[in-house]
Amino acid sequence: MNASRALYRLILALFITAASAGACAQAQPAKQEFQPQVGQEGKDVIWVPTPQELVDNMLDMAKVTPKDYVIDLGSGDGRTVITAAKRGSKALGIEYNPDMVELSKRNAAKEGVSDKASFVKADLFASDFSQAQVITMFLLPDINIKLRPKILNLKPGTRIVSNSFTMGEWEADETTNVKNGCASYCRAYLWIVPAKVDGTWQLPQGELALKQTFQMISGTLKSGKNATPVKGRLSGERITFTAGGTEYQGRVSGNTIEGNLKSGGSFKATRAGK
């Protein structure tokens, strides 16, 4: 009898414990979906959303088309990626905060662009974005500077657009300000990754020695004993320079530059030693 009573008490205690646990579980509120807060801390920056008006303007500056692959560095709530996807582009957001990544995926699903907009949780400095035709970002100046060498090694012609912050001494190819519907962080900068032309090139007219500082070029065109100053600039693979009053317009393709003289005729330059 005592054994039976002890067993009964044990079963009753187990039942009460299980019931209490169930009651506590029912009493706990359902987990709410993550909602970002302006100013929340991130790995390298705090989160501040880009105004939609500026998102539109940045994609316009970069001349985004459905043929472009757009990568947003530090994609936050996904609005830039989603906007690019709505324009028909395939777009990827790289974001370190996993909650923001999941939020972005939900936002993309709500907008019906999950087939074109994707998001990954990753570190910008460990990510490969070499396949992009367009890169967008809203990062701090020191982060831009740290990323700059990697960006300059991208394929010539890659378009880079930044909300509000520059690339240091690498001057932007274009700057714009959005006034209507934008209260803060309303300036955008565009850079076009230039081809690499620093060095010596051989032309029928002589030897072209170029010095490159980002998209700006200078140097000399030597023909016999004469050395004519050269000055010009690059826009992706396109190159324009003036030497002795003659303007050269061409395209860089690896170790070759081919193009036309504005005054008439064509030219071809080959990198020395190639």
Backbone as CSV, one residue per row, in Angstrom:
resi,resn,N_x,N_y,N_z,CA_x,CA_y,CA_z,C_x,C_y,C_z
1,MET,0.830,-1.216,0.000,0.000,0.000,0.000,0.853,1.251,0.000
2,ASN,1.904,1.237,0.851,2.798,2.384,0.907,3.501,2.603,-0.436
3,ALA,3.900,1.463,-1.098,4.569,1.560,-2.393,3.628,2.138,-3.441
4,SER,2.373,1.708,-3.403,1.392,2.214,-4.361,1.155,3.701,-4.162
5,ARG,1.077,4.090,-2.849,0.848,5.517,-2.557,2.040,6.365,-3.020
6,ALA,3.243,5.841,-2.853,4.443,6.572,-3.277,4.476,6.727,-4.790
7,LEU,4.085,5.664,-5.504,4.046,5.714,-6.955,3.019,6.732,-7.434
8,TYR,1.858,6.756,-6.731,0.797,7.698,-7.077,1.290,9.130,-6.932
9,ARG,1.985,9.384,-5.803,2.498,10.737,-5.560,3.522,11.141,-6.633
10,LEU,4.356,10.187,-7.066,5.350,10.474,-8.092,4.681,10.831,-9.424
11,ILE,3.664,10.039,-9.799,2.941,10.305,-11.052,2.245,11.658,-10.997
12,LEU,1.638,11.954,-9.799,0.950,13.237,-9.635,1.920,14.404,-9.757
13,ALA,3.104,14.249,-9.167,4.115,15.313,-9.230,4.577,15.543,-10.662
14,LEU,4.773,14.470,-11.400,5.195,14.590,-12.788,4.115,15.274,-13.635
15,PHE,2.851,14.923,-13.345,1.734,15.523,-14.076,1.654,17.019,-13.815
16,ILE,1.815,17.398,-12.532,1.749,18.823,-12.169,2.886,19.600,-12.826
17,THR,4.092,19.001,-12.836,5.245,19.659,-13.456,5.030,19.876,-14.940
18,ALA,4.523,18.843,-15.614,4.279,18.946,-17.056,3.196,19.970,-17.359
19,ALA,2.148,19.987,-16.536,1.055,20.942,-16.737,1.532,22.369,-16.542
20,SER,2.387,22.564,-15.515,2.918,23.903,-15.242,3.780,24.385,-16.396
21,ALA,4.606,23.465,-16.929,5.464,23.833,-18.053,4.636,24.211,-19.260
22,GLY,3.550,23.469,-19.483,2.676,23.766,-20.608,1.997,25.109,-20.456
23,ALA,1.581,25.400,-19.214,0.921,26.677,-18.942,1.868,27.838,-19.171
24,CYS,3.148,27.656,-18.739,4.143,28.716,-18.920,4.409,28.954,-20.401
25,ALA,4.472,27.828,-21.156,4.724,27.954,-22.587,3.588,28.697,-23.268
26,GLN,2.326,28.413,-22.825,1.185,29.091,-23.416,1.144,30.551,-23.019
27,ALA,1.681,30.853,-21.844,1.640,32.223,-21.356,2.649,33.113,-22.068
28,GLN,3.750,32.509,-22.659,4.763,33.303,-23.324,4.215,33.874,-24.624
29,PRO,4.452,35.151,-24.872,3.951,35.759,-26.099,4.668,35.199,-27.322
30,ALA,3.983,35.200,-28.477,4.594,34.741,-29.720,5.754,35.656,-30.093
31,LYS,6.821,35.069,-30.636,8.005,35.838,-31.014,7.655,36.815,-32.121
32,GLN,7.976,38.083,-31.910,7.656,39.104,-32.886,8.719,39.154,-33.975
33,GLU,8.300,39.553,-35.195,9.244,39.698,-36.283,10.202,40.841,-35.982
34,PHE,11.441,40.669,-36.388,12.469,41.685,-36.185,12.110,42.962,-36.933
35,GLN,12.226,44.082,-36.247,12.025,45.388,-36.858,13.268,46.238,-36.605
36,PRO,13.944,46.689,-37.646,15.177,47.460,-37.458,14.900,48.827,-36.857
37,GLN,15.872,49.345,-36.141,15.780,50.661,-35.529,16.865,51.555,-36.115
38,VAL,16.492,52.733,-36.564,17.469,53.668,-37.107,18.535,53.953,-36.052
39,GLY,19.793,53.801,-36.434,20.893,54.027,-35.509,21.385,52.771,-34.823
40,GLN,20.760,51.626,-35.120,21.208,50.390,-34.465,22.628,50.049,-34.905
41,GLU,23.387,49.467,-33.997,24.784,49.154,-34.254,24.911,47.993,-35.238
42,GLY,25.907,48.106,-36.109,26.253,47.019,-37.019,27.714,46.676,-36.847
43,LYS,28.243,45.842,-37.731,29.649,45.433,-37.600,30.590,46.615,-37.814
44,ASP,30.358,47.362,-38.898,31.237,48.477,-39.235,30.542,49.828,-39.201
45,VAL,29.221,49.830,-39.315,28.461,51.079,-39.372,27.162,50.924,-38.589
46,ILE,26.538,52.049,-38.278,25.183,51.992,-37.746,24.219,51.982,-38.926
47,TRP,22.985,51.528,-38.681,22.039,51.436,-39.787,21.204,52.708,-39.887
48,VAL,21.268,53.322,-41.060,20.407,54.447,-41.411,19.890,54.146,-42.815
49,PRO,18.583,54.079,-43.009,18.061,53.718,-44.335,18.298,54.815,-45.361
50,THR,18.591,54.409,-46.587,18.715,55.357,-47.689,17.324,55.791,-48.125
51,PRO,17.054,57.097,-48.219,15.738,57.549,-48.693,15.420,56.934,-50.057
52,GLN,14.195,56.509,-50.244,13.817,55.845,-51.493,14.093,56.731,-52.702
53,GLU,13.906,58.056,-52.535,14.160,58.967,-53.644,15.622,58.897,-54.083
54,LEU,16.526,58.735,-53.114,17.944,58.645,-53.452,18.288,57.270,-54.025
55,VAL,17.627,56.225,-53.528,17.816,54.892,-54.111,17.519,54.946,-55.610
56,ASP,16.380,55.539,-55.959,15.997,55.654,-57.362,17.030,56.448,-58.144
57,ASN,17.502,57.540,-57.545,18.463,58.400,-58.216,19.804,57.690,-58.416
58,MET,20.238,56.921,-57.409,21.503,56.193,-57.517,21.462,55.178,-58.655
59,LEU,20.346,54.472,-58.774,20.217,53.487,-59.853,20.117,54.177,-61.211
60,ASP,19.516,55.360,-61.234,19.483,56.135,-62.467,20.896,56.576,-62.867
61,MET,21.674,57.057,-61.893,23.049,57.494,-62.170,23.872,56.364,-62.774
62,ALA,23.674,55.159,-62.245,24.431,54.005,-62.717,23.872,53.411,-63.995
63,LYS,22.766,54.001,-64.486,22.122,53.531,-65.725,21.842,52.026,-65.668
64,VAL,21.236,51.610,-64.565,20.940,50.190,-64.357,19.902,49.706,-65.357
65,THR,20.182,48.559,-65.962,19.269,47.935,-66.912,19.023,46.493,-66.479
66,PRO,18.039,45.827,-67.074,17.802,44.421,-66.738,18.990,43.497,-67.037
67,LYS,19.935,43.963,-67.841,21.121,43.153,-68.154,22.178,43.217,-67.058
68,ASP,22.018,44.148,-66.112,23.035,44.362,-65.078,22.831,43.458,-63.872
69,TYR,23.940,43.094,-63.274,23.951,42.405,-61.986,24.365,43.440,-60.952
70,VAL,23.477,43.731,-60.025,23.690,44.778,-59.029,24.002,44.137,-57.685
71,ILE,25.056,44.619,-57.024,25.379,44.155,-55.675,25.389,45.357,-54.744
72,ASP,24.626,45.255,-53.657,24.553,46.317,-52.653,25.379,45.899,-51.448
73,LEU,26.359,46.717,-51.098,27.252,46.413,-49.982,26.682,47.010,-48.696
74,GLY,26.332,46.128,-47.744,25.669,46.583,-46.529,24.222,46.886,-46.848
75,SER,23.472,45.853,-47.219,22.163,46.049,-47.851,21.024,46.375,-46.898
76,GLY,21.257,46.338,-45.575,20.233,46.781,-44.640,18.907,46.073,-44.805
77,ASP,17.827,46.838,-44.973,16.493,46.242,-45.100,16.173,45.793,-46.525
78,GLY,17.159,45.927,-47.427,17.023,45.379,-48.768,16.400,46.294,-49.799
79,ARG,16.142,47.550,-49.461,15.371,48.400,-50.372,16.083,48.666,-51.700
80,THR,17.408,48.821,-51.678,18.118,49.079,-52.929,18.101,47.850,-53.829
81,VAL,18.333,46.686,-53.249,18.292,45.432,-54.011,16.897,45.210,-54.590
82,ILE,15.894,45.434,-53.781,14.507,45.227,-54.220,14.146,46.202,-55.342
83,THR,14.581,47.450,-55.221,14.299,48.437,-56.262,14.973,48.053,-57.574
84,ALA,16.221,47.579,-57.494,16.927,47.134,-58.699,16.211,45.945,-59.326
85,ALA,15.736,45.029,-58.475,15.015,43.847,-58.977,13.719,44.251,-59.672
86,LYS,13.057,45.268,-59.142,11.824,45.748,-59.773,12.102,46.330,-61.158
87,ARG,13.338,46.775,-61.384,13.722,47.283,-62.698,14.141,46.153,-63.639
88,GLY,14.073,44.932,-63.143,14.395,43.783,-63.974,15.789,43.238,-63.806
89,SER,16.595,43.860,-62.939,17.971,43.409,-62.738,18.041,42.273,-61.731
90,LYS,19.001,41.412,-61.900,19.338,40.460,-60.859,20.171,41.213,-59.834
91,ALA,19.837,41.091,-58.553,20.502,41.902,-57.537,20.778,41.083,-56.284
92,LEU,21.902,41.394,-55.649,22.330,40.694,-54.437,22.643,41.708,-53.351
93,GLY,22.171,41.436,-52.137,22.516,42.254,-50.985,23.469,41.495,-50.075
94,ILE,24.568,42.143,-49.702,25.525,41.560,-48.758,25.373,42.303,-47.442
95,GLU,24.996,41.591,-46.392,24.670,42.193,-45.106,25.191,41.303,-43.978
96,TYR,25.790,41.912,-42.965,26.390,41.134,-41.877,25.386,40.722,-40.812
97,ASN,24.323,41.525,-40.637,23.329,41.254,-39.604,22.326,40.209,-40.102
98,PRO,22.282,39.012,-39.502,21.386,37.967,-40.003,19.909,38.335,-39.893
99,ASP,19.547,39.139,-38.893,18.152,39.569,-38.776,17.756,40.460,-39.953
100,MET,18.680,41.324,-40.368,18.407,42.189,-41.513,18.300,41.371,-42.797
101,VAL,19.108,40.334,-42.900,19.049,39.467,-44.081,17.670,38.817,-44.185
102,GLU,17.186,38.282,-43.077,15.874,37.629,-43.097,14.763,38.641,-43.351
103,LEU,14.890,39.832,-42.773,13.917,40.896,-43.029,13.893,41.246,-44.520
104,SER,15.075,41.355,-45.120,15.167,41.683,-46.542,14.502,40.613,-47.402
105,LYS,14.699,39.368,-47.037,14.072,38.274,-47.794,12.550,38.365,-47.710
106,ARG,12.032,38.701,-46.510,10.580,38.850,-46.363,10.081,40.036,-47.191
107,ASN,10.845,41.134,-47.168,10.443,42.311,-47.940,10.434,42.011,-49.441
108,ALA,11.425,41.259,-49.897,11.487,40.900,-51.314,10.307,40.019,-51.701
109,ALA,9.943,39.114,-50.803,8.797,38.237,-51.070,7.507,39.049,-51.151
110,LYS,7.356,40.023,-50.245,6.160,40.863,-50.259,6.052,41.661,-51.557
111,GLU,7.213,42.046,-52.108,7.221,42.832,-53.337,7.216,41.958,-54.590
112,GLY,7.253,40.644,-54.394,7.170,39.727,-55.522,8.420,39.649,-56.385
113,VAL,9.597,39.901,-55.780,10.838,39.878,-56.574,11.871,38.896,-56.014
114,SER,11.415,37.903,-55.285,12.352,36.932,-54.701,13.140,36.169,-55.757
115,ASP,12.612,36.125,-56.973,13.330,35.419,-58.040,14.533,36.200,-58.541
116,LYS,14.536,37.522,-58.319,15.645,38.354,-58.781,16.466,38.959,-57.648
117,ALA,15.868,39.100,-56.472,16.548,39.715,-55.329,16.969,38.643,-54.332
118,SER,18.251,38.587,-54.025,18.740,37.621,-53.047,19.635,38.324,-52.036
119,PHE,19.808,37.686,-50.888,20.558,38.298,-49.795,21.404,37.239,-49.106
120,VAL,22.619,37.648,-48.694,23.496,36.728,-47.977,24.058,37.435,-46.749
121,LYS,24.263,36.645,-45.713,24.912,37.133,-44.510,26.414,36.928,-44.715
122,ALA,27.168,38.022,-44.833,28.594,37.908,-45.126,29.328,39.184,-44.742
123,ASP,30.631,39.063,-44.601,31.519,40.194,-44.338,31.919,40.804,-45.680
124,LEU,31.785,42.120,-45.818,32.119,42.780,-47.074,33.551,42.511,-47.506
125,PHE,34.455,42.503,-46.527,35.869,42.375,-46.854,36.257,40.954,-47.242
126,ALA,35.369,40.004,-46.992,35.626,38.617,-47.363,34.750,38.180,-48.527
127,SER,34.027,39.121,-49.133,33.066,38.788,-50.184,33.647,39.052,-51.570
128,ASP,33.174,38.273,-52.527,33.558,38.442,-53.924,32.418,39.143,-54.651
129,PHE,32.683,40.360,-55.122,31.658,41.049,-55.906,32.191,41.402,-57.294
130,SER,33.089,40.556,-57.790,33.738,40.809,-59.079,32.800,40.613,-60.271
131,GLN,31.659,39.944,-60.064,30.742,39.698,-61.176,29.740,40.829,-61.392
132,ALA,29.759,41.823,-60.511,28.773,42.910,-60.603,29.106,43.882,-61.729
133,GLN,28.071,44.377,-62.376,28.231,45.519,-63.282,27.997,46.832,-62.530
134,VAL,27.217,46.746,-61.448,26.905,47.926,-60.637,27.038,47.559,-59.164
135,ILE,27.699,48.435,-58.405,27.806,48.260,-56.961,27.257,49.507,-56.290
136,THR,26.352,49.310,-55.335,25.804,50.420,-54.564,26.214,50.263,-53.108
137,MET,26.293,51.383,-52.393,26.693,51.293,-50.993,26.344,52.568,-50.237
138,PHE,26.200,52.400,-48.938,25.997,53.504,-48.012,26.838,53.164,-46.782
139,LEU,28.136,53.424,-46.918,29.106,53.065,-45.898,29.855,54.322,-45.471
140,LEU,30.620,54.214,-44.408,31.388,55.358,-43.935,32.641,55.552,-44.788
141,PRO,33.204,56.774,-44.805,34.367,57.051,-45.657,35.547,56.111,-45.427
142,ASP,35.822,55.761,-44.170,36.971,54.887,-43.928,36.737,53.484,-44.471
143,ILE,35.478,53.032,-44.475,35.158,51.730,-45.062,35.312,51.806,-46.581
144,ASN,34.847,52.905,-47.175,35.019,53.090,-48.614,36.494,53.025,-49.006
145,ILE,37.335,53.687,-48.216,38.773,53.706,-48.510,39.369,52.301,-48.405
146,LYS,38.945,51.543,-47.404,39.456,50.182,-47.249,39.028,49.289,-48.411
147,LEU,37.838,49.535,-48.936,37.330,48.740,-50.062,37.873,49.219,-51.402
148,ARG,38.423,50.423,-51.435,38.822,51.042,-52.707,39.802,50.205,-53.539
149,PRO,40.855,49.634,-52.951,41.760,48.818,-53.784,41.048,47.646,-54.454
150,LYS,40.143,47.023,-53.726,39.383,45.900,-54.279,38.471,46.371,-55.404
151,ILE,37.869,47.533,-55.213,36.978,48.089,-56.228,37.755,48.462,-57.487
152,LEU,38.948,49.041,-57.325,39.747,49.448,-58.475,40.256,48.267,-59.288
153,ASN,40.228,47.083,-58.695,40.633,45.879,-59.413,39.476,45.194,-60.120
154,LEU,38.277,45.776,-60.017,37.133,45.220,-60.718,37.262,45.479,-62.218
155,LYS,36.414,44.833,-62.992,36.446,44.983,-64.439,36.230,46.451,-64.809
156,PRO,37.070,47.002,-65.716,36.862,48.384,-66.152,35.434,48.593,-66.661
157,GLY,34.853,49.698,-66.254,33.479,50.000,-66.641,32.463,49.688,-65.563
158,THR,32.885,48.956,-64.517,31.980,48.699,-63.396,31.572,50.025,-62.781
159,ARG,30.270,50.199,-62.536,29.775,51.470,-61.983,29.583,51.341,-60.474
160,ILE,30.100,52.314,-59.747,30.026,52.336,-58.291,29.234,53.558,-57.871
161,VAL,28.208,53.374,-57.051,27.418,54.509,-56.573,27.374,54.483,-55.051
162,SER,27.687,55.616,-54.444,27.708,55.722,-52.984,26.752,56.805,-52.504
163,ASN,26.015,56.487,-51.468,25.174,57.460,-50.782,26.057,58.282,-49.838
164,SER,26.189,59.563,-50.107,26.739,60.567,-49.191,28.248,60.569,-48.993
165,PHE,28.909,59.426,-49.090,30.324,59.371,-48.714,31.218,59.061,-49.908
166,THR,32.405,59.675,-49.903,33.305,59.656,-51.047,34.328,58.522,-50.943
167,MET,35.251,58.522,-51.913,36.350,57.556,-51.966,37.686,58.249,-51.750
168,GLY,37.697,59.257,-50.878,38.940,59.968,-50.628,39.362,60.770,-51.838
169,GLU,40.650,60.642,-52.223,41.178,61.433,-53.339,40.750,60.922,-54.709
170,TRP,40.079,59.775,-54.757,39.508,59.309,-56.025,38.243,60.121,-56.278
171,GLU,38.355,61.130,-57.133,37.231,62.019,-57.388,36.123,61.299,-58.148
172,ALA,34.899,61.652,-57.803,33.743,61.033,-58.461,33.643,61.506,-59.903
173,ASP,33.132,60.643,-60.772,32.878,61.016,-62.158,31.599,61.832,-62.278
174,GLU,30.721,61.672,-61.301,29.453,62.416,-61.316,28.933,62.535,-59.888
175,THR,28.325,63.666,-59.585,27.722,63.907,-58.273,26.325,64.480,-58.488
176,THR,25.396,64.057,-57.641,24.038,64.589,-57.763,23.426,64.771,-56.386
177,ASN,22.488,65.705,-56.286,21.748,65.948,-55.050,20.257,65.798,-55.322
178,VAL,19.583,65.094,-54.431,18.134,64.950,-54.536,17.488,65.949,-53.584
179,LYS,16.635,66.801,-54.107,16.017,67.830,-53.279,14.571,67.517,-52.935
180,ASN,13.842,66.974,-53.873,12.427,66.699,-53.639,12.243,65.369,-52.908
181,GLY,11.560,65.443,-51.757,11.228,64.233,-51.010,12.369,63.631,-50.230
182,CYS,13.476,64.354,-50.101,14.637,63.828,-49.378,15.074,64.862,-48.344
183,ALA,15.112,64.447,-47.069,15.430,65.379,-45.988,16.881,65.284,-45.531
184,SER,17.480,64.101,-45.594,18.870,63.921,-45.164,19.513,62.802,-45.963
185,TYR,20.851,62.845,-46.035,21.606,61.890,-46.844,21.063,61.877,-48.272
186,CYS,21.185,63.020,-48.926,20.534,63.225,-50.224,21.531,63.409,-51.370
187,ARG,22.805,63.110,-51.136,23.812,63.256,-52.189,24.335,61.887,-52.593
188,ALA,24.572,61.714,-53.877,25.110,60.451,-54.374,26.310,60.723,-55.272
189,TYR,27.256,59.787,-55.255,28.473,59.880,-56.050,28.582,58.661,-56.963
190,LEU,29.043,58.899,-58.181,29.241,57.815,-59.148,30.704,57.774,-59.579
191,TRP,31.267,56.564,-59.559,32.591,56.317,-60.121,32.478,55.213,-61.162
192,ILE,33.286,55.304,-62.199,33.384,54.232,-63.188,34.800,53.684,-63.112
193,VAL,34.927,52.411,-62.805,36.246,51.803,-62.620,37.055,51.955,-63.908
194,PRO,38.234,52.603,-63.830,39.015,52.835,-65.049,39.904,51.648,-65.411
195,ALA,40.181,51.518,-66.712,41.173,50.543,-67.158,42.544,50.967,-66.625
196,LYS,43.482,50.046,-66.599,44.839,50.331,-66.120,45.745,50.606,-67.326
197,VAL,46.244,51.838,-67.409,47.073,52.222,-68.562,48.433,52.765,-68.154
198,ASP,48.716,52.795,-66.864,49.996,53.320,-66.392,51.151,52.551,-67.050
199,GLY,52.100,53.271,-67.622,53.250,52.614,-68.246,53.556,53.178,-69.618
200,THR,54.326,52.420,-70.386,54.802,52.865,-71.694,54.105,52.114,-72.816
201,TRP,53.690,52.860,-73.830,52.978,52.311,-74.982,53.701,52.733,-76.267
202,GLN,53.655,51.873,-77.266,54.283,52.167,-78.549,53.220,52.512,-79.596
203,LEU,53.415,53.674,-80.257,52.552,54.092,-81.357,53.418,54.301,-82.595
204,PRO,52.813,54.311,-83.767,53.578,54.663,-84.964,54.187,56.067,-84.838
205,GLN,53.490,56.944,-84.085,53.977,58.309,-83.922,55.133,58.410,-82.925
206,GLY,55.345,57.346,-82.126,56.414,57.392,-81.135,56.071,56.615,-79.876
207,GLU,56.647,57.032,-78.769,56.468,56.334,-77.495,55.569,57.161,-76.577
208,LEU,54.507,56.516,-76.105,53.542,57.173,-75.217,53.784,56.698,-73.790
209,ALA,54.246,57.598,-72.929,54.495,57.265,-71.522,53.376,57.862,-70.686
210,LEU,52.596,56.998,-70.032,51.436,57.459,-69.277,51.611,57.249,-67.784
211,LYS,51.154,58.229,-67.040,51.072,58.122,-65.584,49.600,58.248,-65.217
212,GLN,49.096,57.283,-64.436,47.670,57.236,-64.137,47.423,57.488,-62.656
213,THR,46.483,58.368,-62.362,45.992,58.586,-61.004,44.481,58.411,-61.049
214,PHE,44.043,57.203,-60.699,42.632,56.830,-60.833,42.210,56.998,-62.298
215,GLN,41.216,57.842,-62.591,40.765,57.986,-63.974,41.510,59.086,-64.734
216,MET,42.393,59.811,-64.083,43.128,60.900,-64.723,44.478,60.395,-65.224
217,ILE,44.876,60.850,-66.418,46.154,60.435,-66.981,46.966,61.659,-67.425
218,SER,48.282,61.505,-67.356,49.205,62.523,-67.841,50.431,61.797,-68.372
219,GLY,51.357,62.533,-68.979,52.568,61.897,-69.482,53.142,62.639,-70.654
220,THR,53.832,61.901,-71.535,54.475,62.502,-72.700,54.362,61.581,-73.910
221,LEU,54.332,62.187,-75.079,54.416,61.460,-76.335,55.740,61.857,-76.967
222,LYS,56.669,60.903,-77.035,58.011,61.164,-77.556,58.109,60.697,-79.001
223,SER,58.559,61.598,-79.845,58.796,61.282,-81.251,60.152,61.862,-81.623
224,GLY,61.128,60.982,-81.759,62.489,61.454,-81.987,62.990,62.190,-80.754
225,LYS,63.414,63.432,-80.962,63.907,64.237,-79.838,62.811,65.097,-79.216
226,ASN,61.641,65.047,-79.796,60.550,65.881,-79.300,59.701,65.109,-78.279
227,ALA,59.347,65.791,-77.202,58.472,65.210,-76.172,57.303,66.154,-75.950
228,THR,56.106,65.684,-76.269,54.903,66.503,-76.165,54.105,66.108,-74.925
229,PRO,53.710,67.062,-74.087,52.913,66.726,-72.893,51.573,66.081,-73.280
230,VAL,51.147,65.157,-72.459,49.886,64.438,-72.651,49.006,64.648,-71.434
231,LYS,47.725,64.866,-71.674,46.771,65.002,-70.577,45.438,64.425,-71.017
232,GLY,44.789,63.654,-70.113,43.506,63.080,-70.485,42.841,62.356,-69.340
233,ARG,41.872,61.504,-69.671,41.153,60.785,-68.633,40.551,59.504,-69.199
234,LEU,40.138,58.648,-68.278,39.514,57.373,-68.617,38.093,57.345,-68.095
235,SER,37.250,56.614,-68.807,35.914,56.288,-68.322,35.711,54.816,-68.629
236,GLY,36.021,53.990,-67.664,36.027,52.557,-67.917,37.128,52.218,-68.897
237,GLU,36.775,51.611,-70.043,37.749,51.262,-71.073,37.972,52.399,-72.066
238,ARG,37.125,53.405,-72.026,37.261,54.527,-72.954,38.360,55.478,-72.481
239,ILE,39.210,55.908,-73.415,40.308,56.808,-73.087,40.297,57.996,-74.037
240,THR,40.522,59.166,-73.492,40.630,60.389,-74.282,41.837,61.161,-73.773
241,PHE,42.710,61.558,-74.684,43.849,62.382,-74.255,44.266,63.311,-75.383
242,THR,44.947,64.364,-75.001,45.417,65.367,-75.954,46.932,65.429,-75.909
243,ALA,47.543,65.473,-77.075,48.998,65.612,-77.182,49.300,66.578,-78.326
244,GLY,49.907,67.710,-77.983,50.277,68.687,-79.016,49.108,69.196,-79.827
245,GLY,47.966,69.383,-79.196,46.806,69.907,-79.891,46.002,68.853,-80.621
246,THR,46.478,67.614,-80.610,45.752,66.522,-81.253,45.005,65.717,-80.203
247,GLU,43.718,65.493,-80.425,42.919,64.726,-79.475,42.771,63.290,-79.951
248,TYR,43.079,62.379,-79.041,42.975,60.949,-79.302,41.789,60.389,-78.520
249,GLN,40.968,59.597,-79.190,39.836,58.950,-78.535,39.868,57.468,-78.862
250,GLY,39.923,56.631,-77.821,40.045,55.209,-78.097,39.467,54.345,-77.001
251,ARG,39.747,53.056,-77.142,39.274,52.071,-76.168,40.445,51.174,-75.783
252,VAL,40.558,50.935,-74.476,41.615,50.081,-73.952,41.111,48.646,-73.902
253,SER,41.908,47.738,-74.465,41.578,46.321,-74.408,42.842,45.565,-74.027
254,GLY,43.010,45.364,-72.713,44.211,44.678,-72.233,45.464,45.472,-72.527
255,ASN,46.307,44.970,-73.433,47.577,45.618,-73.761,47.522,46.405,-75.066
256,THR,46.302,46.737,-75.491,46.128,47.480,-76.741,45.170,48.644,-76.545
257,ILE,45.477,49.753,-77.169,44.571,50.892,-77.254,44.346,51.175,-78.730
258,GLU,43.101,51.194,-79.152,42.773,51.508,-80.539,41.710,52.589,-80.574
259,GLY,41.839,53.473,-81.549,40.844,54.519,-81.652,41.088,55.445,-82.813
260,ASN,40.577,56.656,-82.670,40.633,57.645,-83.750,41.156,58.973,-83.242
261,LEU,41.711,59.728,-84.171,42.089,61.106,-83.893,40.908,61.986,-84.260
262,LYS,40.645,62.956,-83.417,39.493,63.819,-83.679,39.645,64.556,-84.998
263,SER,40.874,64.824,-85.372,41.135,65.542,-86.620,41.051,64.639,-87.843
264,GLY,40.946,63.327,-87.598,40.860,62.376,-88.704,41.947,61.330,-88.626
265,GLY,41.638,60.130,-89.047,42.614,59.050,-88.995,42.441,58.201,-87.748
266,SER,43.199,57.115,-87.684,43.105,56.193,-86.553,44.482,55.986,-85.935
267,PHE,44.479,55.359,-84.773,45.750,55.047,-84.123,45.625,53.732,-83.371
268,LYS,46.771,53.108,-83.125,46.827,51.886,-82.324,48.101,51.923,-81.483
269,ALA,47.927,51.696,-80.190,49.067,51.682,-79.274,49.148,50.317,-78.614
270,THR,50.370,49.825,-78.450,50.588,48.529,-77.808,51.492,48.729,-76.605
271,ARG,51.128,48.106,-75.504,51.926,48.246,-74.297,53.339,47.722,-74.549
272,ALA,54.337,48.484,-74.143,55.726,48.129,-74.390,56.061,46.789,-73.747
273,GLY,56.752,45.947,-74.512,57.134,44.643,-73.997,56.076,43.580,-74.200
274,LYS,54.951,43.923,-74.821,53.857,42.965,-75.017,53.677,42.655,-76.503
